[in-house]
């Protein structure tokens, strides 16, 4: 078991990273919560697989399970009244605790419910996907989507505890296993070239070639040997960034590398064609190519990023109408009257924020 502490004064909390320790969750929860009532929000996919483990995970607590329909398209403002009503009916008070048990969508919704119910109650993150373990469960950004754009309604509400058990990764489909690696690649790109190189080294030592029909499965088995190392370093980078800039006034913006284009792709395809990681993967390659074309980025860095993402079974090129993507990006939270704050790669391991017009970006 490894523990990282996110140091944010009175909002500080631990990230506990381990393997097959879900039966010890109650002892970790008891350390930060002296109450008994838990309101657990999960989704239909996770509930189907893990409902028989709830007794172990929440032993000794009076817990209510609230099941959402799985999928990003269900992360909209319209689901919130039903959640609030269920919280009231469960007798939840300001002193009780919400638990997010699922991927990034569940974490965002449950965190927003906790942030807004009775003007804010505590919540715990138990992320079950790689993307949620390395990214969305840490840092306290919570919220829901509007028809006009992704995460346009939300709050900064730090969890009280994050419990990361790689046991939950075993039941992910291959698509959603590899999906999360886009965010891991992102951390190497924006912050730590050695970490980028380490991930490349791990991928290249798999004992099967890329064109082998068993490649996906063999690489997955290989990556699982290193997954806690990769999750730990990713969380460590995010923790360092969040500690310096909790509410995204400057430095924390770098975590959006590839996300402005990626989020627009997700919205344009109605969150049905591409997963978050797939859209972000293509977004990182596109913004790096754009940076090179405009002279902001060291030449041929996109080739290294593209090679690693492809090896991780992620798309590096997605066709989209640039005018429609421009319109969507204009409504992005990072948009201002005089342009959008894009995260531009200078070279792998170093980025900068540049304000560019949404149409100018594709010129």
N, C-alpha and C positions, 0 to 999 in steps of 0.2 A: 504494500500500500504506500502510495506517495501522496503527500499533501502540499498544496500550494495555498498560500494565503494572499488574497486580494486585499491590499491595504488601502482602505478608503475611510479611515477614521471610524466613526460610529456605524458606517455602512460596510465595514470589512466582513469578509467571510472566507471560509475554506473551500477549496476544490479537492475532493478526495478521489484519487484515481487508482483503480485496482482491477483485479480479475476474480470473478465468481465470489463476490462478497455481499451480494444483495440480501442475504439472510442476516447481515450485520447492520443493515440500514437503521433499524430502530435505535441502536446504541448511539449512532452518529446524530440522529434526529433529536434524541433526548438531551444531547450536549448543548443544543442551541434552542430547545423548545421545551418548556416545562408543562405545557398543556396536554390535552388528550385528543382533541378533535382535529382531524385532517380532512380536507376536501380535495380529493385526488382527481385531477382532470387528465384524461387520456384520450386516445382515439380508437376507432373500431378495429384497426389492424393490430395495434398493440394489445388491446383488451382481449382479442381473440386468442392471442398467443400466450399471454402472461397472466390471465385472470386467476389461474391456479396458484400463482406465486404471491398474490396480495397478502395472504395470511403471514407469510414469512417476512415480506418487505415492510409491513406495517404492524407487526405484532405488538400488542399492548396498547394500540391506539384505537379510538373510535373513528373509523374512517368511512367516508362516503365516496363512491366511485361515480364520476360523471363522464360519460362516453360521447365524444364528438365524432361526427362522420370524418373519416380520414381525407386528407388532401388540402393543398394550398387554396383551391377554389372555395373551400369552406371557411377560410380565415377572413371573414368579412364582418363588418360592424353589426349586421343583422342578427348574428348569433348571440350577441352579448346579453340581451334581456333574458333569454332562457337560462343562461348561466347564472346571472344575478338572482333570478327567482329560485333556482335550485340551491344557491348558497343561503338564501334567506330560509328556505324550507328545511335546510339541514341544520339550522340554528347557529350558523357561523357568526361569531362576534369579532370585534376588532383584535381580540387576543388570540384568535385561532389561526390556523396555518393552511395555506393552499399548497398542493404538491403538483408540479408539472411532470407527468410521466409519459414521455414520448419524444418525438423529434422536434424540429424547429418550430413547426406550426403550432403544436401543442404548447411548447414553451412560451411562444409569443402571446398566445391567447390566454393561457393560465396566468402569466405574469401581468398582462394587462387587466385581467379580472381582479387579481390581487392588488394592483396599483390603484384601481378605481373604486373597489367595493369599500364602503364606509370610509372613503378617502384614504384608503391604503392599509392593507394588512400584509403580514409576512408570507413569503413563499419559498419553496425548495425546488430546485431543478434536479430531475433524474432523467438525463438525456439518453435516448436509445439508438441514435444514429451517429455516424461519424461527424456529419456536418453540425449537429447540435452539440456534440461533445466538445468539438474544438472551437466552435464559434458562438452560436446563438444562446447557449446556456450561460455564458460568461459575459459580464459587462452590463447587464441590467437594461438593455434596450428591449422593450416589449411593445406590442401593438397589433393592430389589425389593418386590413386593406379596405380601401374604398374603390368603387368602380373606376374612379379617376386615376388611381395609382396605388402602389404597394407601400404598406406601412405608413400611410399618411395620418393615421390616428394612433397615438401611442404615448408612452411615457418613459422616463428613466426610473427604474425601480429595481434596485439590486436584490438578488436572492439572499436568503440567510445561509444557504448551504448548497453546494453542487456535488452530487454523488455520481461518479462516472465509473460504470462497471462494463468492461468489454464483453462480458457474458451476453449482453443484449445485441451485440453486433452479429452473433452467429446466425440469427434468424432473418437478417436483411437479405433481400434479393441481391444478386450481383450488381444490378444497376444502381441500387441505392447504397451499396457498400462503396463502390467506386465514386459515386456522387460526392461524398464528403471529402475526397482527396483534393478536389478543386480548392477548398478552403485551406488545406494543409500546404499545397503548392503556393497559394497566395502569401502565406506567412514568410516563406523563403524569399519570394519575390520582393516583398515590401520591407523586410527587416533583417534577414539573416541569410547571406549567400551560402554560408557553411551548412545551414539546415537544408537549403535547396539542393546542394551537392550531396548531402547525406541521403536525402530521399532518392535522388537519382542513382546513387550507389546501391541502395537497397533494391530498387527496382531492377537494376541491371544484373544483380546476382541471382535472380530467379533462374532455376535450372530447366528452362523451357523457352523456346523461341517465340517471338510475337505472333508468327503465323501458324503456330501449332493450335489445333482445335481445343486443347486442354489449357491454353495459356491463361484464360480468365480465372479458372479454378485454381491452378497451380500458383499464380501470382497472389491470389487472395490468401491462400494458405501461408504463403511466404510472408506477406505483409502482416498477417495476424501475429507473427513472431515478434514484430517490431512495433505493433500498434500502440502499446502504452508509451513507448519512447516518443513516438510521433505525436500522440495526443498530449503528452506532458509538455513537450517543447512548444507546441501550438498554443496551449493554454497559458504557458509561461510568457510567451510573446504578447498575447492579448492582455494578460494581467498587467504587464509592464506599460503597455500603451494606455490602458484604462486608468491605471493609477496616476498617470501624468495628465490625463484629459478625460475625466469621467463623462462629461456631457457633450463631447464632440465639438468643442469650440475651435480646435486646430489639429493637433497631432492625431487624434482618433480618426480623423477623416481618412487616413491612409488605409484603414481596414476596409474601405470601400473600393479598393483596386479591382477593376473589372465589373463592379456591381452596377454602375450607372447604365451601361449598355446591357448588362445581363438582366437586370430587373426589367428593363424595357422589353427585352425579348420575351421574358416570362409573361408579362402583361399582354403583349401583342398576341401571343399564342394562347391566351386565356388560361395560363397555368396548367395546360393539359398536354402539350407536346414535349416540353423539356422540363427536366427537374431543375431545382435551384443550382446545383453544382454544374450541370451540363451548360446552363445558360451563362454562369459565371466563368466557366472554362473558356468558352468562345469569347466572352467579353474581355477577359484578360489578354487573349491573343490579339483581338481587334484593337484594343487601346494601345497595345505595345507596337503594333504595326503603324498605327496612326502617329504615335510618338516618334518612331523612326523616320517616317515620311516628313514630319514637320521639323526634324532635327533636334528634338528634345531628348531622344533616347539613343543610347549606344547602339550601333549597327549590329544586326543579326541576333539581338537578345531574344527576339520573338521565336527564333528557330529552336533555341534551347528550351524555352517554355513549352512550345508546341510539341517537341519531342517527348518531354516528360509527361505532359497531359495525355498524349496519344498512348504512351506506354501504360498509363493508368486507365485506359479504356474510356477516355473522355473526349467529346467532340471539340475540335479546334476551329471549326468553321461552320457557321450557321447563316444561311441566306435569309435576308430580311429587307423590306423596303425602307430605305434610309429616311425618307420623308416621314413615314409613320413613326419610326423609332425616335426621330428628332422631336416630334410632337409629344411623345410620351415622356422623353427625358426632360422636356421643358417643365413638366409638372413634378419633377423629382424634388425631394426635400433639399438637395444640394444646389438647386437652381435659384438664381437671383435675377434681378432685372437686367443685369449686364452680362449674363452668361452662367455657365454651370461649372462648379468646382470639380474638375476631373483629377483623379489620381494618376499621375503620369510616371512611368518607370524611367529613371535616369540610366540605371543598369541594375542587374539582378542584385537585390539586397538594399537598394536605395531608390526612393521615390520622392516626388514633390507634388504639391497641389498647384494646378494651373487653371485659371478661369478662362473657359473657351465657350464661344457661342454654340448653341446646340446644332446649328446648321454648318457652322464653320468646321466643326469636328470632322465632318466627312468630306471636306473639300480637298 
